[in-house]
Amino acid sequence: MAVTAIVGANWGDEGKGKLTDALAERADYVVRFQGGSNAGHTIVNGYGKYALHMLPSGVFYPHAINVIGPGAALDVEQLFGELAALAERGVPKPRLAVSERAQLVLPVHRLFDALEEERLGSAGFGSTRRGIAPFYADKYAKLGVQVADLYDEARLKRRLEQSLTGKNVLLRHLYGREPIAVEPLLERLAEYREQLRPYAADTSDMLRKAIDEDASILLEGQLGALRDPDHGVYPFSTSSSTLAGFAPVGAGLPPGAVRDVVAVVKAYSSCAGAGPFVTELHGEEGEDLRRRGGDGGEYGATTGRPRRVGWLDAVATRYGCELQGATSIALTNLDVLGYLDVIPVCTGYRLANGSVTGRFPVTPLLEDALPIYEWLPGWRSDISAASSFEELPREAQAYVAFVERATGVPVTRISVGPRREQLIERTRMNV
């Protein structure tokens, strides 16, 4: 039995999609266990460049069964839009199963997300307006709609009427909008029902049987540890747990099923959305790194917004790896740093009271923290063709060793470019 969780160590945007796509070649199942369409996983492979928001990143392998687990926020319109886009570009139809316990992101969730961000204005949380916070609010208020509810029309109508009662009060008196009638929403959900019919399944039972059959299972996380609502930069967090500890819950597996946790770490820092970001770069220096980053620059796969960028934050990364229980690190975008003579890395924070810490503090202390930098030598060369660790310049090898020392976690995979094959696998580590 091999169950591996692929999760982010930072704010998201670390490159989890590329890694999942690469590892899915040897996987039987790829599972989305939390989050929804509010973040994108960018993948470059033989079919081209894709940004997936709802589909698991194993959809490019015909042998893999791609699962949307009960912990995910299911955006049906996004899901089928992505399936259609894959078909239009010649990708074979993927094998897909959707948990009958997964809950639906409704049009009303997207509406409330947009209205609340507009109301908050400059005090907003940088929402992608994909309905995620209102969705999870409904889920935990027990007002959500599960896939299974679609196939009991009387029950579905009662559930919607119960949910819309309070929402319509807010629409009229807080947002100055007209109330929502239940009938048009029922008609939309009738379309969802027929779209999902071939895919709805007891995926938890499916995966538990797969464990008994010694199948290989990848659990694909969304965003990163620092966006976790309990342990991250709250309230600038997402609305579901981004940690590997939640992966078996959101997938429907036993708690001890996950044995391997791969924390994805970017060789520098990037951040989409609001909140404290200690190593953030501004001006020409930041724009230079943003332009060079990723495949075509650091711009959000979901929103297209320029990502905030900065140097590697070893304090935040160590904390993220600890939260994730990382057994190994996949270091991405190392090739991007090849233009630098020296590379700053943050090894501590100076807090507003003048004290220095090497630990990641709570949000109020983090907001005024300043980075303390060390400088590592750059390699001033293109490493994108390297296929082994030994082929990397000595300075690039030293940078990898620094990440290992700073986090206490071995770096077993190194990405040196956006394509699937530009991934170095290591068996000899310094930690």
C-alpha positions as a Markdown table, in Angstrom:
| # | Residue | x | y | z |
|---|---|---|---|---|
| 1 | Met | 0.0 | 0.0 | 0.0 |
| 2 | Ala | 1.4 | 3.4 | -1.0 |
| 3 | Val | -0.5 | 6.6 | -0.2 |
| 4 | Thr | 1.4 | 9.8 | -0.8 |
| 5 | Ala | 0.2 | 13.3 | 0.1 |
| 6 | Ile | 1.5 | 16.1 | -2.1 |
| 7 | Val | 1.1 | 19.4 | -0.2 |
| 8 | Gly | 2.4 | 22.9 | -0.2 |
| 9 | Ala | 4.8 | 24.2 | 2.5 |
| 10 | Asn | 4.1 | 27.9 | 2.0 |
| 11 | Trp | 1.3 | 30.2 | 0.6 |
| 12 | Gly | 0.4 | 28.0 | -2.3 |
| 13 | Asp | 1.7 | 28.4 | -5.9 |
| 14 | Glu | 4.6 | 26.1 | -5.1 |
| 15 | Gly | 4.3 | 23.8 | -8.1 |
| 16 | Lys | 2.1 | 20.9 | -6.7 |
| 17 | Gly | 0.4 | 20.4 | -10.0 |
| 18 | Lys | 3.6 | 19.7 | -11.9 |
| 19 | Leu | 4.8 | 17.3 | -9.2 |
| 20 | Thr | 1.4 | 15.5 | -9.1 |
| 21 | Asp | 1.4 | 15.2 | -12.9 |
| 22 | Ala | 4.9 | 13.7 | -12.9 |
| 23 | Leu | 4.2 | 11.2 | -10.1 |
| 24 | Ala | 0.8 | 10.2 | -11.5 |
| 25 | Glu | 2.6 | 8.2 | -14.1 |
| 26 | Arg | 3.1 | 5.5 | -11.5 |
| 27 | Ala | -0.2 | 6.1 | -9.6 |
| 28 | Asp | -3.4 | 4.2 | -9.8 |
| 29 | Tyr | -5.5 | 7.0 | -8.2 |
| 30 | Val | -5.1 | 10.8 | -7.9 |
| 31 | Val | -7.4 | 12.4 | -5.3 |
| 32 | Arg | -8.4 | 16.0 | -4.6 |
| 33 | Phe | -9.2 | 16.1 | -0.9 |
| 34 | Gln | -9.9 | 19.7 | -0.1 |
| 35 | Gly | -10.5 | 23.1 | -1.6 |
| 36 | Gly | -12.2 | 23.9 | -4.9 |
| 37 | Ser | -11.7 | 25.9 | -8.0 |
| 38 | Asn | -10.1 | 28.9 | -6.1 |
| 39 | Ala | -6.6 | 27.8 | -7.0 |
| 40 | Gly | -5.0 | 26.5 | -10.1 |
| 41 | His | -2.4 | 23.9 | -10.8 |
| 42 | Thr | -0.3 | 24.7 | -13.9 |
| 43 | Ile | 0.9 | 21.7 | -15.8 |
| 44 | Val | 3.2 | 21.5 | -18.9 |
| 45 | Asn | 3.4 | 18.1 | -20.7 |
| 46 | Gly | 3.2 | 16.6 | -24.1 |
| 47 | Tyr | -0.3 | 17.8 | -24.6 |
| 48 | Gly | 0.6 | 21.5 | -23.9 |
| 49 | Lys | 0.2 | 23.9 | -21.0 |
| 50 | Tyr | -2.9 | 23.6 | -18.8 |
| 51 | Ala | -4.2 | 25.3 | -15.7 |
| 52 | Leu | -6.5 | 22.9 | -13.8 |
| 53 | His | -8.7 | 24.3 | -11.1 |
| 54 | Met | -11.1 | 21.5 | -10.2 |
| 55 | Leu | -9.8 | 18.3 | -11.9 |
| 56 | Pro | -7.1 | 16.3 | -10.2 |
| 57 | Ser | -3.7 | 16.6 | -11.9 |
| 58 | Gly | -3.7 | 12.9 | -12.9 |
| 59 | Val | -6.1 | 13.5 | -15.8 |
| 60 | Phe | -3.4 | 13.2 | -18.5 |
| 61 | Tyr | -2.8 | 9.5 | -17.8 |
| 62 | Pro | -5.5 | 7.2 | -19.1 |
| 63 | His | -4.7 | 4.5 | -16.5 |
| 64 | Ala | -5.2 | 6.8 | -13.5 |
| 65 | Ile | -8.6 | 7.1 | -11.7 |
| 66 | Asn | -9.1 | 10.7 | -10.8 |
| 67 | Val | -11.2 | 11.3 | -7.7 |
| 68 | Ile | -12.9 | 14.3 | -6.2 |
| 69 | Gly | -13.2 | 13.4 | -2.6 |
| 70 | Pro | -15.8 | 14.3 | 0.0 |
| 71 | Gly | -13.7 | 17.1 | 1.5 |
| 72 | Ala | -13.5 | 19.0 | -1.8 |
| 73 | Ala | -15.7 | 22.0 | -2.8 |
| 74 | Leu | -17.2 | 20.7 | -6.0 |
| 75 | Asp | -17.7 | 23.4 | -8.6 |
| 76 | Val | -19.7 | 21.5 | -11.3 |
| 77 | Glu | -19.5 | 24.2 | -13.9 |
| 78 | Gln | -15.7 | 24.5 | -13.6 |
| 79 | Leu | -15.4 | 20.7 | -13.6 |
| 80 | Phe | -17.2 | 20.2 | -16.9 |
| 81 | Gly | -15.7 | 23.2 | -18.4 |
| 82 | Glu | -12.3 | 21.7 | -17.8 |
| 83 | Leu | -13.3 | 18.3 | -19.2 |
| 84 | Ala | -14.6 | 20.0 | -22.4 |
| 85 | Ala | -11.3 | 22.0 | -22.7 |
| 86 | Leu | -9.3 | 18.8 | -22.4 |
| 87 | Ala | -11.4 | 17.1 | -25.1 |
| 88 | Glu | -11.1 | 20.2 | -27.4 |
| 89 | Arg | -7.3 | 19.9 | -27.2 |
| 90 | Gly | -7.1 | 16.2 | -27.9 |
| 91 | Val | -6.5 | 14.9 | -24.4 |
| 92 | Pro | -8.1 | 11.4 | -24.0 |
| 93 | Lys | -11.2 | 11.4 | -21.8 |
| 94 | Pro | -9.9 | 10.9 | -18.2 |
| 95 | Arg | -11.3 | 8.3 | -15.8 |
| 96 | Leu | -13.2 | 10.3 | -13.1 |
| 97 | Ala | -15.1 | 9.6 | -10.0 |
| 98 | Val | -16.9 | 12.1 | -7.8 |
| 99 | Ser | -17.8 | 11.4 | -4.2 |
| 100 | Glu | -21.5 | 11.2 | -3.6 |
| 101 | Arg | -20.7 | 13.0 | -0.3 |
| 102 | Ala | -18.9 | 15.9 | -1.9 |
| 103 | Gln | -20.8 | 19.2 | -1.5 |
| 104 | Leu | -21.6 | 21.6 | -4.3 |
| 105 | Val | -20.4 | 25.1 | -4.8 |
| 106 | Leu | -23.7 | 26.8 | -5.8 |
| 107 | Pro | -24.2 | 30.0 | -7.9 |
| 108 | Val | -25.4 | 31.7 | -4.7 |
| 109 | His | -22.0 | 31.0 | -3.1 |
| 110 | Arg | -20.2 | 32.8 | -5.9 |
| 111 | Leu | -22.6 | 35.7 | -5.6 |
| 112 | Phe | -22.1 | 36.1 | -1.9 |
| 113 | Asp | -18.3 | 35.8 | -2.3 |
| 114 | Ala | -18.3 | 38.7 | -4.8 |
| 115 | Leu | -20.7 | 40.9 | -2.8 |
| 116 | Glu | -18.7 | 40.5 | 0.4 |
| 117 | Glu | -15.4 | 41.4 | -1.3 |
| 118 | Glu | -17.0 | 44.4 | -2.8 |
| 119 | Arg | -18.5 | 45.4 | 0.5 |
| 120 | Leu | -15.1 | 45.1 | 2.3 |
| 121 | Gly | -13.2 | 47.0 | -0.4 |
| 122 | Ser | -9.6 | 47.6 | 0.6 |
| 123 | Ala | -10.1 | 45.6 | 3.8 |
| 124 | Gly | -10.9 | 42.4 | 1.7 |
| 125 | Phe | -9.1 | 39.1 | 2.0 |
| 126 | Gly | -8.1 | 38.8 | -1.7 |
| 127 | Ser | -10.8 | 36.3 | -2.5 |
| 128 | Thr | -10.8 | 34.7 | -5.9 |
| 129 | Arg | -14.6 | 35.1 | -5.8 |
| 130 | Arg | -15.1 | 31.4 | -6.6 |
| 131 | Gly | -17.6 | 31.0 | -3.7 |
| 132 | Ile | -15.2 | 29.1 | -1.4 |
| 133 | Ala | -15.8 | 31.0 | 2.0 |
| 134 | Pro | -19.6 | 31.0 | 1.6 |
| 135 | Phe | -19.5 | 27.4 | 0.6 |
| 136 | Tyr | -17.6 | 26.3 | 3.7 |
| 137 | Ala | -19.7 | 28.5 | 5.9 |
| 138 | Asp | -22.8 | 26.6 | 4.6 |
| 139 | Lys | -21.0 | 23.3 | 5.0 |
| 140 | Tyr | -20.3 | 23.8 | 8.6 |
| 141 | Ala | -23.7 | 25.4 | 9.3 |
| 142 | Lys | -25.2 | 22.2 | 7.9 |
| 143 | Leu | -26.8 | 24.1 | 5.0 |
| 144 | Gly | -24.8 | 22.5 | 2.2 |
| 145 | Val | -26.0 | 20.3 | -0.7 |
| 146 | Gln | -24.3 | 17.0 | -1.3 |
| 147 | Val | -24.1 | 15.3 | -4.6 |
| 148 | Ala | -26.4 | 12.6 | -3.2 |
| 149 | Asp | -29.0 | 15.3 | -2.5 |
| 150 | Leu | -29.4 | 15.9 | -6.3 |
| 151 | Tyr | -31.1 | 12.5 | -6.7 |
| 152 | Asp | -33.9 | 13.2 | -4.2 |
| 153 | Glu | -35.8 | 16.2 | -5.5 |
| 154 | Ala | -38.1 | 16.7 | -2.6 |
| 155 | Arg | -35.2 | 16.7 | -0.2 |
| 156 | Leu | -33.2 | 19.0 | -2.4 |
| 157 | Lys | -36.0 | 21.5 | -2.5 |
| 158 | Arg | -36.3 | 21.5 | 1.3 |
| 159 | Arg | -32.5 | 21.9 | 1.7 |
| 160 | Leu | -32.5 | 24.9 | -0.7 |
| 161 | Glu | -35.5 | 26.6 | 0.9 |
| 162 | Gln | -33.8 | 26.3 | 4.3 |
| 163 | Ser | -30.6 | 27.7 | 3.0 |
| 164 | Leu | -32.1 | 30.6 | 1.1 |
| 165 | Thr | -34.2 | 31.9 | 4.0 |
| 166 | Gly | -31.3 | 33.6 | 5.8 |
| 167 | Lys | -29.5 | 34.4 | 2.6 |
| 168 | Asn | -32.4 | 36.4 | 1.2 |
| 169 | Val | -32.5 | 38.5 | 4.4 |
| 170 | Leu | -28.9 | 39.4 | 3.8 |
| 171 | Leu | -29.3 | 40.1 | 0.1 |
| 172 | Arg | -32.1 | 42.5 | 0.7 |
| 173 | His | -30.9 | 44.3 | 3.9 |
| 174 | Leu | -27.1 | 44.1 | 3.8 |
| 175 | Tyr | -26.4 | 44.1 | 0.1 |
| 176 | Gly | -29.5 | 45.8 | -1.3 |
| 177 | Arg | -30.2 | 43.0 | -3.8 |
| 178 | Glu | -33.3 | 41.2 | -4.8 |
| 179 | Pro | -34.0 | 37.8 | -3.1 |
| 180 | Ile | -33.3 | 34.5 | -4.9 |
| 181 | Ala | -36.1 | 32.2 | -5.8 |
| 182 | Val | -35.7 | 28.5 | -5.3 |
| 183 | Glu | -37.2 | 27.3 | -8.7 |
| 184 | Pro | -34.4 | 28.7 | -11.0 |
| 185 | Leu | -31.8 | 27.2 | -8.7 |
| 186 | Leu | -33.6 | 23.8 | -8.8 |
| 187 | Glu | -33.5 | 24.0 | -12.6 |
| 188 | Arg | -29.7 | 24.6 | -12.6 |
| 189 | Leu | -29.2 | 21.8 | -10.2 |
| 190 | Ala | -31.2 | 19.5 | -12.4 |
| 191 | Glu | -28.6 | 20.1 | -15.0 |
| 192 | Tyr | -25.8 | 19.3 | -12.5 |
| 193 | Arg | -27.6 | 16.1 | -11.6 |
| 194 | Glu | -27.5 | 14.7 | -15.1 |
| 195 | Gln | -23.9 | 15.8 | -15.7 |
| 196 | Leu | -22.7 | 14.1 | -12.6 |
| 197 | Arg | -24.8 | 10.9 | -12.9 |
| 198 | Pro | -22.0 | 8.9 | -14.7 |
| 199 | Tyr | -19.4 | 9.9 | -12.2 |
| 200 | Ala | -21.1 | 9.9 | -8.8 |
| 201 | Ala | -19.8 | 7.1 | -6.6 |
| 202 | Asp | -18.9 | 5.9 | -3.1 |
| 203 | Thr | -15.3 | 7.0 | -3.6 |
| 204 | Ser | -14.4 | 6.4 | 0.0 |
| 205 | Asp | -15.2 | 2.7 | -0.3 |
| 206 | Met | -13.4 | 2.7 | -3.7 |
| 207 | Leu | -10.2 | 4.0 | -2.1 |
| 208 | Arg | -10.3 | 1.8 | 0.9 |
| 209 | Lys | -10.6 | -1.3 | -1.4 |
| 210 | Ala | -7.7 | 0.2 | -3.4 |
| 211 | Ile | -5.6 | 0.2 | -0.3 |
| 212 | Asp | -6.4 | -3.5 | 0.4 |
| 213 | Glu | -5.3 | -4.2 | -3.2 |
| 214 | Asp | -2.0 | -2.4 | -2.6 |
| 215 | Ala | -2.8 | 0.4 | -5.1 |
| 216 | Ser | -0.7 | 3.5 | -5.4 |
| 217 | Ile | -2.7 | 6.6 | -4.4 |
| 218 | Leu | -1.7 | 10.3 | -4.6 |
| 219 | Leu | -3.6 | 12.8 | -2.5 |
| 220 | Glu | -3.3 | 16.2 | -4.1 |
| 221 | Gly | -3.5 | 19.3 | -1.8 |
| 222 | Gln | -4.5 | 22.8 | -2.8 |
| 223 | Leu | -2.7 | 26.0 | -1.6 |
| 224 | Gly | -0.2 | 25.6 | 1.2 |
| 225 | Ala | 0.4 | 25.3 | 4.9 |
| 226 | Leu | 0.4 | 29.0 | 5.5 |
| 227 | Arg | -3.1 | 29.3 | 4.2 |
| 228 | Asp | -4.5 | 26.8 | 6.7 |
| 229 | Pro | -7.3 | 28.4 | 8.7 |
| 230 | Asp | -6.0 | 27.0 | 12.0 |
| 231 | His | -2.2 | 27.3 | 11.6 |
| 232 | Gly | -1.7 | 29.8 | 8.8 |
| 233 | Val | -1.9 | 33.6 | 8.4 |
| 234 | Tyr | -5.5 | 33.8 | 9.6 |
| 235 | Pro | -7.7 | 35.6 | 8.6 |
| 236 | Phe | -5.8 | 35.7 | 5.3 |
| 237 | Ser | -6.3 | 32.0 | 4.9 |
| 238 | Thr | -8.5 | 29.7 | 2.9 |
| 239 | Ser | -11.5 | 28.0 | 4.4 |
| 240 | Ser | -10.4 | 24.3 | 4.4 |
| 241 | Ser | -7.4 | 22.6 | 6.0 |
| 242 | Thr | -4.5 | 22.6 | 3.6 |
| 243 | Leu | -2.5 | 20.1 | 5.8 |
| 244 | Ala | -1.6 | 16.5 | 5.1 |
| 245 | Gly | -3.2 | 15.6 | 8.4 |
| 246 | Phe | -6.6 | 16.4 | 6.7 |
| 247 | Ala | -5.8 | 14.5 | 3.6 |
| 248 | Pro | -7.2 | 11.1 | 4.7 |
| 249 | Val | -10.3 | 12.8 | 6.1 |
| 250 | Gly | -11.0 | 14.7 | 2.9 |
| 251 | Ala | -10.3 | 11.6 | 0.8 |
| 252 | Gly | -12.2 | 9.2 | 2.9 |
| 253 | Leu | -9.2 | 7.0 | 4.1 |
| 254 | Pro | -8.2 | 5.8 | 7.5 |
| 255 | Pro | -6.1 | 8.3 | 9.6 |
| 256 | Gly | -2.9 | 6.2 | 9.3 |
| 257 | Ala | -3.1 | 5.6 | 5.6 |
| 258 | Val | -0.7 | 8.4 | 4.5 |
| 259 | Arg | 2.9 | 7.3 | 5.0 |
| 260 | Asp | 4.7 | 9.7 | 2.6 |
| 261 | Val | 4.2 | 13.5 | 2.7 |
| 262 | Val | 5.9 | 15.4 | 0.0 |
| 263 | Ala | 6.1 | 19.1 | 0.9 |
| 264 | Val | 6.5 | 21.2 | -2.3 |
| 265 | Val | 8.8 | 24.2 | -1.7 |
| 266 | Lys | 9.5 | 26.9 | -4.3 |
| 267 | Ala | 13.2 | 28.0 | -4.5 |
| 268 | Tyr | 12.0 | 31.6 | -3.9 |
| 269 | Ser | 8.7 | 32.7 | -2.4 |
| 270 | Ser | 5.5 | 33.7 | -4.1 |
| 271 | Cys | 2.1 | 34.5 | -2.8 |
| 272 | Ala | -1.3 | 35.1 | -4.4 |
| 273 | Gly | -3.7 | 37.0 | -2.2 |
| 274 | Ala | -3.6 | 39.2 | 0.8 |
| 275 | Gly | -1.9 | 38.9 | 4.1 |
| 276 | Pro | 1.6 | 39.3 | 5.7 |
| 277 | Phe | 4.5 | 38.2 | 3.4 |
| 278 | Val | 7.8 | 39.1 | 5.1 |
| 279 | Thr | 10.2 | 38.7 | 2.2 |
| 280 | Glu | 8.0 | 40.4 | -0.4 |
| 281 | Leu | 9.9 | 42.3 | -3.0 |
| 282 | His | 8.7 | 45.6 | -4.6 |
| 283 | Gly | 9.7 | 47.7 | -7.5 |
| 284 | Glu | 12.1 | 46.6 | -10.2 |
| 285 | Glu | 13.7 | 43.9 | -8.2 |
| 286 | Gly | 10.3 | 42.2 | -7.6 |
| 287 | Glu | 9.2 | 42.7 | -11.1 |
| 288 | Asp | 12.4 | 41.1 | -12.4 |
| 289 | Leu | 11.8 | 38.0 | -10.3 |
| 290 | Arg | 8.1 | 37.9 | -11.2 |
| 291 | Arg | 8.8 | 38.1 | -14.9 |
| 292 | Arg | 11.4 | 35.3 | -14.8 |
| 293 | Gly | 9.4 | 33.0 | -12.6 |
| 294 | Gly | 7.5 | 30.0 | -13.6 |
| 295 | Asp | 6.6 | 29.3 | -17.2 |
| 296 | Gly | 5.7 | 32.8 | -18.5 |
| 297 | Gly | 6.0 | 34.6 | -15.2 |
| 298 | Glu | 4.4 | 34.6 | -11.8 |
| 299 | Tyr | 0.7 | 35.2 | -12.5 |
| 300 | Gly | -2.2 | 33.4 | -10.8 |
| 301 | Ala | -3.5 | 30.4 | -12.7 |
| 302 | Thr | -7.0 | 31.2 | -11.4 |
| 303 | Thr | -7.2 | 35.0 | -11.4 |
| 304 | Gly | -4.3 | 36.0 | -13.8 |
| 305 | Arg | -3.3 | 38.5 | -11.1 |
| 306 | Pro | 0.4 | 39.2 | -10.6 |
| 307 | Arg | 1.7 | 37.1 | -7.8 |
| 308 | Arg | 3.6 | 38.7 | -5.0 |
| 309 | Val | 7.2 | 37.5 | -5.0 |
| 310 | Gly | 10.1 | 37.5 | -2.6 |
| 311 | Trp | 13.2 | 35.6 | -1.6 |
| 312 | Leu | 13.1 | 32.1 | 0.1 |
| 313 | Asp | 11.7 | 32.4 | 3.6 |
| 314 | Ala | 13.4 | 29.6 | 5.5 |
| 315 | Val | 11.5 | 30.5 | 8.7 |
| 316 | Ala | 8.1 | 30.1 | 7.0 |
| 317 | Thr | 9.2 | 27.0 | 5.0 |
| 318 | Arg | 10.5 | 25.2 | 8.1 |
| 319 | Tyr | 7.2 | 25.9 | 9.9 |
| 320 | Gly | 5.2 | 24.7 | 6.8 |
| 321 | Cys | 7.2 | 21.5 | 6.6 |
| 322 | Glu | 6.7 | 20.9 | 10.3 |
| 323 | Leu | 2.9 | 21.4 | 10.0 |
| 324 | Gln | 2.8 | 19.1 | 7.0 |
| 325 | Gly | 4.8 | 16.4 | 8.7 |
| 326 | Ala | 7.0 | 16.4 | 5.6 |
| 327 | Thr | 9.0 | 13.2 | 4.9 |
| 328 | Ser | 10.6 | 14.8 | 1.9 |
| 329 | Ile | 10.8 | 18.1 | -0.1 |
| 330 | Ala | 10.2 | 18.7 | -3.8 |
| 331 | Leu | 12.1 | 21.9 | -4.6 |
| 332 | Thr | 10.7 | 23.7 | -7.6 |
| 333 | Asn | 11.8 | 26.6 | -9.9 |
| 334 | Leu | 15.4 | 26.3 | -9.0 |
| 335 | Asp | 16.3 | 27.2 | -12.5 |
| 336 | Val | 14.6 | 30.7 | -12.1 |
| 337 | Leu | 17.4 | 31.8 | -9.8 |
| 338 | Gly | 20.1 | 31.3 | -12.4 |
| 339 | Tyr | 20.4 | 35.0 | -13.1 |
| 340 | Leu | 21.7 | 36.1 | -9.7 |
| 341 | Asp | 25.2 | 36.6 | -8.5 |
| 342 | Val | 24.1 | 36.2 | -4.9 |
| 343 | Ile | 20.8 | 34.9 | -3.6 |
| 344 | Pro | 19.3 | 36.3 | -0.4 |
| 345 | Val | 17.6 | 33.8 | 2.0 |
| 346 | Cys | 15.6 | 34.8 | 5.0 |
| 347 | Thr | 16.8 | 33.0 | 8.2 |
| 348 | Gly | 15.0 | 35.0 | 10.9 |
| 349 | Tyr | 12.6 | 37.9 | 11.6 |
| 350 | Arg | 13.0 | 41.1 | 13.5 |
| 351 | Leu | 9.8 | 41.8 | 15.3 |
| 352 | Ala | 8.3 | 45.3 | 16.0 |
| 353 | Asn | 9.5 | 45.2 | 19.6 |
| 354 | Gly | 13.1 | 44.7 | 18.4 |
| 355 | Ser | 13.4 | 41.1 | 19.3 |
| 356 | Val | 14.7 | 38.5 | 16.8 |
| 357 | Thr | 13.0 | 35.1 | 16.2 |
| 358 | Gly | 13.7 | 32.1 | 14.1 |
| 359 | Arg | 10.1 | 30.8 | 14.6 |
| 360 | Phe | 7.1 | 31.6 | 12.6 |
| 361 | Pro | 4.9 | 33.9 | 14.8 |
| 362 | Val | 1.2 | 34.6 | 15.0 |
| 363 | Thr | -0.4 | 37.0 | 12.4 |
| 364 | Pro | -0.4 | 40.1 | 14.6 |
| 365 | Leu | 3.4 | 39.8 | 15.2 |
| 366 | Leu | 4.0 | 38.7 | 11.6 |
| 367 | Glu | 2.4 | 41.8 | 10.1 |
| 368 | Asp | 5.3 | 44.2 | 11.2 |
| 369 | Ala | 8.1 | 41.7 | 11.0 |
| 370 | Leu | 11.2 | 42.4 | 9.0 |
| 371 | Pro | 13.4 | 39.7 | 7.3 |
| 372 | Ile | 16.9 | 38.9 | 8.4 |
| 373 | Tyr | 18.9 | 37.8 | 5.4 |
| 374 | Glu | 21.9 | 35.6 | 4.6 |
| 375 | Trp | 23.4 | 35.6 | 1.2 |
| 376 | Leu | 24.3 | 32.5 | -0.8 |
| 377 | Pro | 26.4 | 32.4 | -3.9 |
| 378 | Gly | 24.5 | 32.3 | -7.2 |
| 379 | Trp | 25.5 | 30.0 | -10.2 |
| 380 | Arg | 24.9 | 32.5 | -13.0 |
| 381 | Ser | 24.0 | 29.7 | -15.5 |
| 382 | Asp | 21.1 | 27.9 | -17.1 |
| 383 | Ile | 20.4 | 24.6 | -15.3 |
| 384 | Ser | 17.3 | 23.6 | -17.2 |
| 385 | Ala | 19.0 | 20.8 | -19.0 |
| 386 | Ala | 20.4 | 19.1 | -15.9 |
| 387 | Ser | 19.1 | 15.6 | -15.4 |
| 388 | Ser | 21.0 | 14.6 | -12.3 |
| 389 | Phe | 22.0 | 16.3 | -9.1 |
| 390 | Glu | 25.7 | 15.9 | -10.0 |
| 391 | Glu | 25.1 | 18.0 | -13.2 |
| 392 | Leu | 24.0 | 21.0 | -11.2 |
| 393 | Pro | 26.7 | 23.7 | -10.5 |
| 394 | Arg | 28.3 | 23.5 | -7.1 |
| 395 | Glu | 26.5 | 26.6 | -6.0 |
| 396 | Ala | 23.1 | 25.2 | -7.0 |
| 397 | Gln | 23.9 | 22.0 | -5.0 |
| 398 | Ala | 24.8 | 24.2 | -2.0 |
| 399 | Tyr | 21.5 | 26.0 | -2.3 |
| 400 | Val | 19.7 | 22.7 | -2.1 |
| 401 | Ala | 21.8 | 21.7 | 0.9 |
| 402 | Phe | 20.8 | 25.0 | 2.6 |
| 403 | Val | 17.2 | 24.1 | 2.2 |
| 404 | Glu | 17.8 | 20.8 | 3.7 |
| 405 | Arg | 19.6 | 22.2 | 6.7 |
| 406 | Ala | 17.1 | 25.0 | 7.2 |
| 407 | Thr | 14.1 | 22.6 | 7.2 |
| 408 | Gly | 15.6 | 19.4 | 8.5 |
| 409 | Val | 13.9 | 17.6 | 5.6 |
| 410 | Pro | 15.6 | 15.9 | 2.7 |
| 411 | Val | 15.2 | 17.3 | -0.8 |
| 412 | Thr | 14.4 | 14.3 | -2.9 |
| 413 | Arg | 13.2 | 16.0 | -6.1 |
| 414 | Ile | 14.3 | 19.2 | -7.8 |
| 415 | Ser | 12.4 | 20.9 | -10.6 |
| 416 | Val | 14.6 | 22.7 | -13.1 |
| 417 | Gly | 11.9 | 23.8 | -15.6 |
| 418 | Pro | 8.2 | 23.7 | -16.2 |
| 419 | Arg | 8.0 | 20.5 | -18.2 |
| 420 | Arg | 7.2 | 17.1 | -16.7 |
| 421 | Glu | 10.6 | 15.6 | -17.6 |
| 422 | Gln | 12.5 | 18.5 | -16.0 |
| 423 | Leu | 12.5 | 16.8 | -12.6 |
| 424 | Ile | 15.6 | 15.5 | -10.9 |
| 425 | Glu | 15.1 | 12.6 | -8.5 |
| 426 | Arg | 17.7 | 12.2 | -5.8 |
| 427 | Thr | 18.5 | 9.1 | -3.7 |
| 428 | Arg | 21.5 | 10.6 | -1.8 |
| 429 | Met | 20.6 | 13.4 | 0.6 |
| 430 | Asn | 22.5 | 15.4 | 3.2 |
| 431 | Val | 19.8 | 15.2 | 5.9 |
